[in-house]
């Protein structure tokens, strides 16, 4: 795991509701803990235990969120709802997955979806749930506008930074 990958992992965990994360990959093991329940505190501890011959990764302090990355457009992902193609010139904003997991449009199988094509949403509205390691993470919109397209099928796996919704801002 590279230093940049560790930084990205820390960013993702600091944005989520996780308080502890552990990962082991071949000869590399990492543990990240956050202290989100103490007011004004968001301390992170990174412990890396490489085997002999592997360079140590230094402890990393929390970093400010980076500028949005280039849009990821997965070619093989199924489309959940087809809306008429948006005319050029409209201000379309992508809502992307902040984590890897399973995408759910509703809070339960018998519940209505959080949003559907044509719905008007505002910043902070829950648009879906992504299940990761048996934790259900509510994904909130970072933009206000009208949902133009849902790009992922319900109960399908999603990748980090995969576009989930298109919103006309």
C-alpha distance (Angstrom), angle and dihedral (degrees) to the residues before:
residue distance angle dihedral
X1 . . .
X2 3.79 . .
X3 3.77 126.9 .
X4 3.83 89.8 -110.3
X5 3.82 90.9 53.5
X6 3.81 90.1 51.9
X7 3.82 89.9 51.1
X8 3.83 91.1 50.5
X9 3.80 90.4 48.6
X10 3.80 91.0 52.6
X11 3.82 90.7 49.8
X12 3.81 91.6 51.8
X13 3.79 94.0 48.0
X14 3.81 93.0 47.3
X15 3.83 89.4 54.5
X16 3.80 93.4 48.0
X17 3.80 130.9 70.5
X18 3.79 92.3 -111.5
X19 3.78 117.3 123.9
X20 3.79 97.1 -173.3
X21 3.81 134.6 24.5
X22 3.80 128.6 -179.2
X23 3.80 127.5 -177.2
X24 3.77 134.6 176.0
X25 3.79 121.3 -167.6
X26 3.81 118.6 174.4
X27 3.83 105.3 -58.0
X28 3.81 94.7 -11.1
X29 3.80 126.9 89.6
X30 3.80 127.8 179.7
X31 3.79 134.0 -178.1
X32 3.82 123.5 -168.9
X33 3.80 123.5 -173.6
X34 3.79 129.1 -177.3
X35 3.76 128.6 -163.3
X36 3.81 100.2 -147.9
X37 3.78 98.0 150.4
X38 3.79 96.8 67.2
X39 3.78 111.2 84.8
X40 3.81 112.6 -103.6
X41 3.78 93.2 1.7
X42 3.76 127.5 115.7
X43 3.80 101.1 156.0
X44 3.77 117.0 167.9
X45 3.77 127.6 -161.8
X46 3.77 121.8 -163.3
X47 3.78 120.2 -166.4
X48 3.80 118.6 -174.4
X49 3.80 120.4 -173.3
X50 3.81 109.2 -173.0
X51 3.78 121.8 -178.8
X52 3.83 121.1 -115.5
X53 3.80 113.5 -65.3
X54 3.79 93.7 27.1
X55 3.84 117.5 105.4
X56 3.79 115.9 -115.5
X57 3.79 118.6 -113.7
X58 3.80 112.1 -134.3
X59 3.79 122.1 -122.2
X60 3.79 109.3 -91.9
X61 3.78 126.7 -143.7
X62 3.80 119.4 -142.2
X63 3.77 112.2 -80.8
X64 3.77 131.8 -151.7
X65 3.80 116.1 -99.8
X66 3.77 112.5 -88.3
X67 3.78 124.7 -128.3
X68 3.81 113.5 -81.1
X69 3.77 113.7 -79.8
X70 3.78 124.7 -122.8
X71 3.80 112.1 -75.4
X72 3.76 115.5 -86.5
X73 3.78 112.1 -141.3
X74 3.78 110.8 -171.8
X75 3.79 108.9 -154.3
X76 3.78 97.1 -159.0
X77 3.80 100.1 49.0
X78 3.81 115.6 111.3
X79 3.78 119.9 -120.8
X80 3.80 114.6 -119.6
X81 3.80 100.4 -162.4
X82 3.76 127.4 12.1
X83 3.75 114.9 -141.4
X84 3.77 123.3 178.5
X85 3.77 109.8 -81.1
X86 3.75 110.1 -90.0
X87 3.79 112.9 -112.2
X88 3.78 116.4 -113.0
X89 3.76 114.3 -95.9
X90 3.82 96.7 41.0
X91 3.78 114.7 123.2
X92 3.83 101.8 -114.1
X93 3.78 117.9 -177.5
X94 3.80 123.6 -166.6
X95 3.79 123.6 -133.8
X96 3.80 105.5 -151.9
X97 3.77 133.7 -165.3
X98 3.81 111.1 -100.6
X99 3.82 91.4 -161.5
X100 3.79 143.7 25.9
X101 3.79 113.8 -101.4
X102 3.79 146.7 90.3
X103 3.82 117.8 -43.7
X104 3.81 119.7 -134.7
X105 3.82 123.5 -177.8
X106 3.83 93.8 -161.1
X107 3.80 137.9 35.6
X108 3.81 90.8 -115.9
X109 3.81 141.6 3.8
X110 3.82 92.1 -100.1
X111 3.83 94.9 42.9
X112 3.82 126.9 93.4
X113 3.82 117.7 -106.2
X114 3.80 117.1 -90.7
X115 3.83 90.1 -123.6
X116 3.78 137.3 1.9
X117 3.80 135.2 -172.6
X118 3.81 109.9 -64.9
X119 3.82 95.8 25.1
X120 3.79 117.9 130.6
X121 3.79 112.6 -131.8
X122 3.76 133.6 -175.9
X123 3.77 132.4 -151.1
X124 3.81 110.3 -73.0
X125 3.82 96.4 25.6
X126 3.81 114.3 134.6
X127 3.82 107.8 -114.7
X128 3.82 101.0 175.3
X129 3.80 146.1 -23.9
X130 3.80 125.7 -109.6
X131 3.77 117.0 -161.0
X132 3.79 114.3 -148.3
X133 3.81 122.3 172.2
X134 3.83 92.4 -15.5
X135 3.82 91.4 -52.3
X136 3.80 118.6 118.0
X137 3.81 109.9 -142.5
X138 3.80 118.3 -165.2
X139 3.79 109.6 -139.1
X140 3.79 113.6 -146.3
X141 3.78 126.7 -157.6
X142 3.78 115.9 -108.6
X143 3.82 90.8 -162.4
X144 3.78 139.4 50.3
X145 3.79 121.4 -130.1
X146 3.80 145.2 81.2
X147 3.82 122.7 -45.8
X148 3.81 106.5 -118.7
X149 3.80 101.1 173.8
X150 3.81 141.1 6.7
X151 3.81 106.7 -147.0
X152 3.82 101.8 -173.1
X153 3.80 132.3 64.6
X154 3.80 117.1 -122.5
X155 3.84 114.3 -94.4
X156 3.80 93.4 14.4
X157 3.81 126.0 130.5
X158 3.80 118.4 -100.7
X159 3.78 132.3 -163.9
X160 3.79 129.8 -136.5
X161 3.82 110.8 -79.9
X162 3.83 93.0 10.5
X163 3.80 113.0 148.6
X164 3.81 110.3 -110.9
X165 3.82 103.7 171.5
X166 3.80 139.3 12.3
X167 3.80 113.9 -140.9
X168 3.78 127.1 -170.1
X169 3.79 103.9 -136.6
